[in-house]
């Protein structure tokens, strides 16, 4: 078991059978203060046992248990005496492996429906009403439960929307309790965790910080750690945690590539200067901007910035005295990065991460990733525990290449200055909205278009600024935010009045797809 996953807390394992909801299930469990961890569905039983889980949840998945090569599970798992909750495909798999029958529905059932409880004493539904609104999404269903199981609910189209063998602590639900559309899904999961598995609810961020402190001390000893600090949430929280765990042993290198937002460099420095770490701010803007001179092709811009970042970081690491290779490299990798890159098998670096390639090139002594077990909302919670300022903890995503991907065409100091000022106005105005009314991400971009305008008695020929505001859960797809027109008008007036070089403001109303969030 990887060191990072060791925890003093009780753990529930989420076994993944290809469902789109594995992360959601794991997060729902953690919301109840129970630690959860995702593993592939075919994880050998000995490995599962090594985690000493208090419960196991099988996810759904698109397959059919009779399909060739469908995800399978070792039936031994049902004999461990550990409670299991199978969701959707997970329920069907449990049924199939224990000798019941799964059948294809005449029509797939998809959407919110009413389930009727058939029993009054099911531990899974304790305290719940007879009628339950649930989300169904399936093509197969359990037509005959395994021996020893009883059906506990049904819907109009599904004769067994849940079943159980309470004695063996095995439960199955055909619906999805993890989504909000299943109105009492949270209570059902709570019943499983606390009623069936005997969870104590002992998982919290203070405990996480304590455990990681212990682990990184063990790993690093009296060695030295270098962290590339971008000022993003993950690297900032990582820095704050390491400053506390390894006082005086950590150096944070903040490479200012000259394409940060207004005042951002100073804010980052301010947040870290009084912590117990060595903070190095490198003004590398000249280096970056000269390399970018005359470059207009978006991918080339990104490549140049990525390569230059590695070069600056290496130079600085070497300046710190002695061999950079003798030090540890810390990274703000978080759990979704690990899940996306194949489930934690390798010490993978975020593909879009600024310091990608560093460990191989410099040959660091080891990689320190204390946030590897956390979801984003948990990273923010750890940041709050460590008293990082709100503007860092609640920071919206900001791309590694910075404003370079928001200045269309060639990057010049003049264009960057215009964009910084326009963007600061947009952020100031939207920042006045209550947090729940703010879009997921909002920024200004400088189009490469100049157009004719009039100011006073004179003709102008100035840039058009584009405003972008989007709403999303995952940034894979986004919807543009319909900001109130009065707010847009105010931002437009302020930008054209206060920012020299701009005479037009455009609002980007494209979704992703077909657009992307960033312009380049
Ligand atoms: P796109 O433009 O791909 O952006 O729709 C999706 C999200 O990713 C952010 N983004 C980046 N983040 N390095 C990062 O750390 C990058 O190179 C990068 N490019 C895009 C973007 O701001 C949005 O939140």
Boltz pocket constraint, residues with backbone or C-beta under 6 A from the ligand:
constraints:
  - pocket:
      binder: B
      contacts: [[A, 352], [A, 353], [A, 397], [A, 398], [A, 399], [A, 400], [A, 401], [A, 441], [A, 475], [A, 512], [A, 515], [A, 516], [A, 517], [A, 518], [A, 519]]
      max_distance: 6.0
